[in-house]
Amino acid sequence: MKEYDVIAVGTGSVMAVVEAMIEANPQIKVAVIDKDEPGGICLTRGCIPSKILLYPAELVRTIRKARGFGLDVELRSVDFAKVMERMHALIHKDIDQIRKGLSSTENLDYFHVPAEFTAPYTMRVDGTEIKGSKILLGAGSEPIIPRIPGLADAGYLTSDTVLGIRKLPPRVAVIGGGYIAAEYGFFLAAMGATVTILGRNPQFLPEEEPEVSRIARTHLSEVMRIETNQEVVEVTRTGGSKRLRARDRATKKETVVLADEILVAAGRGPVRILHPERAGIKTDADGWIVTDEYLATSQPNVWALGDATGKFPFKHKANYDAQILYSNILGGEKRKVDYHAVPHAVFTDPEVASVGLKEAEAVKQFGAANVLIGFYRYQDTAKGEAMDLKDYFVKVLVERQGHAILGAHIVGPEASVLIQELINLMYTKDRSVDPVREGMHIHPALSEVVERACLSLMPPEHYHHTMEHALDIRSH
């Protein structure tokens, strides 16, 4: 049995820790194991390729809106194969570079095969067993496939495999209503497919504030059909089509959707083949690896990071975890993880961005009397009016005493950029929103919508009256 100083599972953010360990001691023996293309989920089948695809989708939407601004333009056609080829060319340039580095690094063995624990500190790779003194688990995640009669026989795509298609399916049914379903549904619809979203949760984008979800759904419904609270109970093949039978979980009313292809976007779960329990590594009820506040597992000298822990499945959070592990393994100073302000974004049209607590969480934790909410619409700024924006808004939650930012939620153009001003303040000592309130903002720029939301702080009850009147919706 070959023994290593370090075994790393995965080739995403965990590699930053591996590279630092090699730099600190070039003589250490390292094994890196990844069954998928090197680079991690984000590069190979996640955030990077999907955002490369979503940019042309944004351009399609922009072109179609241009007539309203006096521009007589026409989108003659979409070369779907070329859109996909461009994405593959861009990511494979990086993938090939990473593979070359893994294959040529001295004292590093790269195994492009599944990793499977057989005992503590022992893994089976390519039919043989290896042992490591230290183990870093950046194994990522894999798509969850719901148990739906007929689904396997009918065939389906996942967020891992949809990147491999070269021809646009005319009709696509998406099982799921979260951010993966929203982004790929938007992309395929912009390319010309007829898309139907079948979400199980009563709320589209269930992780977002209800009013954010409502506005996103209203605008995205212009390009695709969105159904929520739907349980897909059966899939069958009929002629050349795939027939999905869905049932409303409340009314029990059934809906039939015909599609040429099915995209399963029902969430992601732990990598099943890893079997950490065989190594004495504790997992939770869903199979995610349990870590302490230092990212250490229940087994000494074994750490986990990123998606493998089941907490905040975002690349930027995995990169943060890698920084924590660097300090805890090599830095000499132990650092605890702090996830109070892990942001995320949904890159559709409109964009959605969020960080920190939602309103219900803030009120539960601090009490309604101790929470203030800022609210402002894009359309009430000069830039928002120039862009003819409707409904989009910024929502900021702060603590009444001291104005510490508790959370922020934005729906509208450049939401992922606009929210950064607030994220950065959430990492200061007092987390106060006051620098946004007091700082000079460029006029007329979209950033004024953040400034004005922060200047319009009000109690939750007042917020709901204001928001419901401004957006003509009911939040509860």
N, C-alpha and C positions, 0 to 999 in steps of 0.2 A: 504494500500500500504506500503510495507516494504521499509525503507529508509537506505541508506548506505553512509558512508563517501566517499568511492571510488568504482566506477564500472570500471572494466577492461574488455575490449573485446579482446579476444585472449589470448593464453598461450605461446607465443614465447618470443621475446625479451622484451616485455612489462612487463613480470613477474619480471625482474630485478628491475624495478621501484617499482612495487607492494611490493616486498620483502623488499626493502629499506624503504618504507613508513611504513610497519608493524614493522620493526626493530626500526624505530624512535618513533613509538607510537603503542605498542602492543595492545592497546584497540580499535583501529579504526575498524570499521565494513566494510568489503570488500566483494564485489561480483565479481567473475570471471566467464566470460561466453565464451564458445567456443563450437561450434557445432561439431567440428572435434576432433580427438584424441588429448590429451594434448601434448604440446611441440612445437606447431607452425608448419608452412609449412616446414621449413628447416628439422626438425627432422622427421616429419611424412610422408611427400610426396614430399620432395624437395631435397635440396643439399646433405643431409647425405645418405638417401637410394640410391639415384642415383649414388653417388660416391662409395658406397659399391658395386654396380653392375658394375660400370665402371672399377674397379680394375681387376676383372677376365677377362674383355674384353681386357685390356692392356696386361695381361699375354698371352692371345691367340695370340695377334699380335706379342709379343716377341718370342713366340715359333715358329711361322711361319716364322719369320725373321732369326732364328738361323742357318738355313742351310747355309746361306751366310757367316757365320763365321766359317765354318768347323765343325759345330755341327750337327750330324745326329739324330735329334729328331723328334718325331711324336706325334701329338695330336690325340689320339684315339677317344675320344668322349667328349661331354660337357653334364654334368648332369644339365640341366636348372632348374629343380625343386629344386635341392640342392642349386644352386646359389641363387634362390629366397628365399628359406627357411633360408639360412644364413643371408640374408639381414633383413628379418622379425625378426629373433631371436635377432639380434643386436639392432635394433631400438626399439623393444617392451620392451627390458630390461629398456631402458631409459624412454619410455612412461609410463610404469607401475610405475616406481619410481616417476615420476612427478605427475601421478594421485593419488598415495598414499599421496604425500605431500599436494596436493590441498584438498583432502578429510579429512585430519586430522588436518589441521591448524585451530587453535582457532580463532573465530570471522570472519572466511572466509567461504562464501557459494559458492560452485562450481556448475555451471549450465552447463551440457553437452547438450546444446540445442542451436538453432539459437538465435542471438540477433537482436532485431528490435526496432528502435526508434518509439515512438508514439507521443512524445511531447518533449520540451526541458528538458533535464536531466532525462527523463523518458523512460524506455525500457520495452518491453514485452518479457518475458521469460517463456516458458512452460505454456502459458495460463494465466499468471498473470503479473501484472505490478510492477516494482521496480523503485526507484528513487535514484540518486546519487548526492552528492554535487560536487564531482570531477569525471570526466570521462576520461579514457585513452583508446584511440582507436588504438589497434594493430590488426585490423581485418584481415590483410593479403589481399589476392587477390583470384581470381578464374579463371579457364580457359575460354578464349573467344572461343565461338563456332560459326564459320561463318555460315551464312545462305546459305546453299547449298541444292538445291532440292534433296531429297532422302537420305540425310545424316542420319537424325534421324531414318528413317525406316531401313536403312542398319545396323545401330549400329556402335559405334566407341569407342575408348579409349581416355583418356586424360592423361596428366602427373600426374593427381591425381589418376586415376584408373588403369593405366598400371602396377602399382606395385602389383596389385592383381592377375595378371595372373600367372598360374602355369605351363602352357604348351606353348612352343614357337610356335607362328604362322609361318608357312613356308614362307609366303609372307606378307610383311607389307608395306602399303603405308602411308607415313607421310605427313600430310598437314601442311606446314610451313617450313621455312628455317632458323630459328634463332638458338640460342644456345640450347634450349630444344630439338628441332628437331634434331640438330646435335648430341647431346649426346645420346639420346635414339636411334636414327638411328644407330649410331656407336655401341652401346651396343648390339642391336638386331642382327645387321649384324655379329658382332664378335661371337655371340652365335650360328650363323648358318642360320639365316633368310635371305631371299632375300628382300632387303630394297630399296624402291624408295622414294626419297625426292621430294616433289612438293612444291617449295617455290614460293610465290607470288612476292617477291621483285626481281628485276633483279640481285641482288647480293646475293650470299650465305653468311650467317653470315653478314647481312647488317650493323650491328653496328661496324664492324671492318674496318680497313684500306683496300682499294681495293686490294693491293698487298698481305696483310696477308690473306684475304679471298681467293684470287686466289690460293695461295700455299696450304692452308687448303683444299680447294675443290679438287685440283689435287690429293693430297695424300689420302683423304677420299674416292675419287672415285674408289680407288682400292678395296674397300670393299662394296660400295653401289652406286647406281645410283642417281645422283643429277641433278634435273631439276629446273631451275629458271625462273622467269617471267611467272609463270603458274597460271592461275585462274581455280580452280576446279569448273566446272559449273554444274555437275550432278553426283550423285552416285546412282547406281542401284544394285540390287541383280540378279545374273545370275547363276543358279545352286547353287553350294556351295561357289561361289566366290562373292566378292564385286567388282563392276566395276566402276572405277572413270574415268570420261571424263574431261580432262583438256584442256584449250585453252591458247596458247601463247598470252600474252597481247600485243605484238608488231606485230607479223606476223599473228595472228589469227589461226595459224595452230593448229589442235587438236591432242591430244595424249590420248590413252586409256591405263589405268593401271589396271591389275587384281590383287586383293589382298585377302588374307584370313582375314586380320584385318586392320583397319584404326586407325592410331594414329593422333589425332588432336593436333597440337602444334603451334597454330596460335597466341600465346601471351596470356597474362593474363590481366584481368580487375578488377575493384572494385567489392566488395561483394554486390550483388544487394539487398539482403534482409535487409541490415542494415538501409537503408533510412535515412541518416544523415540530409537530407533537412527538415524532419519533426521536427528536434530538432533545427532548425535555424542554422545549420552548413553548411557553404558554400562549394560547390563542383565545380570542373571545368567542362568543356564541356564534358569530358569523364566519369565524375562521381567520380573522385578521390577527396579525402578530401583536401581542401586548408588549408595550414598552413602558419604562418609567419616565420621569421628567428629564432624564439624561439620554433617552433613546436606547437604553440598555434593556435587553430582554431578560427573561427569568433565568437564562443560562449565562454564567460569567463569560466575559470576552466575546459575547455575541450581541450585535446591535442591529437595529432595523430602522429604515428611514423611508420617506416618500410614501407612495401608494400602499406599500406593504403593511403599513400600520392602520390603514383604513381611515385615516384622519386627513381631511382636506386634500383631495386628489388633484393637486395642481403642481406644475413644474416649479413655480417659484417657491412653493412651500417645500418641495423636495430639495431644492438648492439651499434653502435656509437650514433644513435638517442636516445637510452635508457640512455646513459651517459649524453647527453645534457639535457634530461628531468629530470634526477636525480638532476643536478645542478639547473635547473630552478624551480623545485618544492620543493626540499629539501635542496639544497646546499647553498642558500642565495646569490649566485653570478650568475647573468644571463649570459648565454652563447648562442651565435648565432651558427647556423649550418654552416659548411664550407665544401662544397662538391667539392672543386677544384681537389681533388685527390682520387676519389672513384674507386678502382680497380675492375676488374672482370677477370674471366678466363673461358675458355671452355675446359672441360676435355675430349677431344677426343685424337686420335693419328693421327696427332700431336696435342699437347696442343696449346692453344692460350691464351695470357694474354695481358691486356691493362689497361692503367691508364691515366687520364688527357685528354688533347686535341688531336684530330686527326690533321693531317697536314693541311687540308683545313681550319679547325677551327683556328689553330694557325696563319696561313697566313692571314686570314681575320681579326683576332683580333690584330695582331702585325705588319702585313706587311711582305712581302717576304724578304725584305732587313734586317729585324730584327730577322729572324728565321734561325737557323742552324740545320741540321739533321745529326745524326750519324747513321752509317749503318755497320753491319758486319755479315758475314755468319758463321754459326756453323762449316761448313766443313773446314773453314780456320783456325780453332784452332786445337791443337793437340788432344784434347778429341773428338771433332767433327769428325775428320778424323778417330780416333780409332773406333768410333761408326758407321762409314760409313753413316753419315748424309748428305743429299742432300737438297738444296733449303732453308732450315730453316734459319731464321735471326732475328736480333735485330734491331729495329729502335727507335732512341731517338730524341725527339724534344726539343731544348733549345733556350732560348733567347740569341741573339748575345751578348748583353751587360750584363755581369755578369753571363752568363751561367745558369740561372735559368731553371730548368727542367719544360717544359710545358706539356709533355706527353711522353709515351713510349709504344711500341707495339712489341710483341714477338710471333713468331710462331715456335714451335719446342719442343723437350723434355724438361721437367721441366720448361716450360715457367712461370707457376704460382709461382715457387720458385725463379727463376732468376730475375723476375721483382721486387721482394720485396726490393732489394738493392736500386732501384730507387724510389720506393714508400716512403721509410723511409726518403730519402733526400727531397722529396717534402713536408714533414711536418717539415722541419727545417726553421729557420728564413729567410735565403736567397735562399733556395731551389736549391742551386748550385750543378751542376754535378761534380764539381772539385774533391771532395773527392774520387769519383770512378776513375777519371783520375789519381789521385796521390797516391791512396792506393795500397798496395801490394796484388796482387791476387795469389792464389795458382795455381801453374803450375804442371801438366796439369789438369785443372778442367774446367767444362762447364762455370763457372762464367767468364772466360776470354773473352767470346764472348760479355758480357755486357761491360767489361772494354774497349775492342777494338772498340766497337761501339761508346763509349763515347770519344775515342781518335781520331776518324775519322770524326769530325764535318765538315760539308760542306754546302754551300747554297742549297736551294731546287732544283734549276735547275741542279746543279752538282749531287745532290742526284739522281734525276730521270735518268740521263744518266748512273750513276754508277749502280743503282739498276736494270734498265732494261737490261743492259749488263750482270750483274751477274746472274740474274734470267731468262733471255731470255723471258721477258714478257713486255707488255706495260701497264702502270698504268692508262692511260687515254684513 
